[in-house]
Amino acid sequence: MECRVKRLVLDIMKLRRDHPLHEFALCLGSIPNVEEAKVSLVEMDQETESVKVTLEGEDVDVEVVQQLMKDHGATIHSIDEVVVVKEIDNLTHGVKRGKNR
């Protein structure tokens, strides 16, 4: 049985001068296995933006996300939500059930 991250919600702080939100969202959307990237502005001041990032996909790689944030000058303040799904190998599961009969 394998577990995979299906949804990841992050509270991020990024410098305003680095990337506009739409470019930042496009970068996040280019991560392998990310099917949807949502970036919402929560608060901003003269130099920084606080944003909520939601990533959804079949197997979101948290380490890749963390590295992309670092490469783009963004800081993860918190991981606010993680949805994990289990993948059961139906073939193996069926064989085990068959042996028990």
C-alpha positions in Angstrom: 0.0 0.0 0.0 1.4 3.3 -1.0 0.4 6.8 0.2 0.5 9.9 -2.0 0.0 13.6 -1.4 -3.1 14.7 -3.3 -3.5 18.2 -1.9 -1.1 20.6 -0.3 -2.1 24.0 1.2 0.8 26.4 2.1 1.1 29.8 3.7 3.9 31.5 1.8 5.7 34.8 2.1 7.4 36.1 -1.1 9.1 39.3 -2.1 6.9 41.5 -4.3 9.8 42.3 -6.6 10.6 38.7 -7.5 7.7 37.3 -9.5 4.1 38.6 -10.1 1.5 36.2 -8.8 0.5 34.8 -12.2 4.1 33.9 -13.0 4.6 32.3 -9.6 1.4 30.3 -10.2 2.7 29.2 -13.6 5.9 28.0 -12.0 4.0 26.0 -9.4 1.8 24.5 -12.1 4.9 23.3 -14.0 5.9 21.0 -11.1 5.5 17.3 -12.1 2.3 15.7 -11.0 0.7 19.0 -10.1 -2.6 19.2 -12.0 -3.9 22.5 -10.4 -2.1 25.4 -8.7 -4.0 28.1 -7.0 -2.3 31.2 -5.6 -4.4 33.7 -3.5 -3.1 37.0 -2.2 -3.8 37.3 1.5 -1.9 40.4 2.5 0.8 42.6 1.1 3.0 45.5 2.2 5.7 47.5 0.5 8.2 44.6 0.1 6.4 41.3 0.6 3.3 39.4 -0.3 1.6 36.8 1.9 -0.1 34.2 -0.3 -2.0 31.0 0.2 -0.9 28.3 -2.2 -3.0 25.2 -3.0 -1.5 22.4 -5.1 -3.5 19.4 -6.2 -2.4 16.3 -8.2 -2.0 12.6 -8.0 1.4 12.6 -6.3 2.6 16.0 -5.3 6.3 15.9 -4.3 6.6 18.1 -1.2 10.4 18.2 -1.5 10.2 19.5 -5.1 7.7 22.2 -4.0 10.0 23.2 -1.1 13.0 23.5 -3.5 11.0 25.6 -6.0 9.9 28.0 -3.2 13.5 28.4 -2.2 14.7 28.9 -5.7 12.1 31.7 -6.2 12.9 33.5 -3.0 9.7 32.4 -1.2 9.4 31.2 2.4 7.0 28.6 3.6 5.5 30.0 6.8 3.3 26.9 7.4 1.8 23.8 5.9 -1.9 24.4 6.5 -3.4 21.3 5.0 -2.2 18.0 3.5 -4.5 15.4 1.9 -3.0 11.9 1.5 -4.6 9.0 -0.4 -3.8 5.4 -0.1 -3.3 3.3 -3.3 -4.2 -0.3 -2.7 -2.8 -2.8 -5.2 -6.0 -4.5 -6.2 -4.3 -7.4 -7.9 -2.2 -8.3 -4.9 -5.2 -7.6 -2.6 -7.4 -10.0 -4.7 -4.8 -12.7 -4.7 -4.5 -12.5 -0.9 -8.3 -12.8 -0.5 -8.4 -15.8 -2.8 -5.8 -17.7 -0.7 -7.9 -17.1 2.4 -11.0 -18.9 1.0 
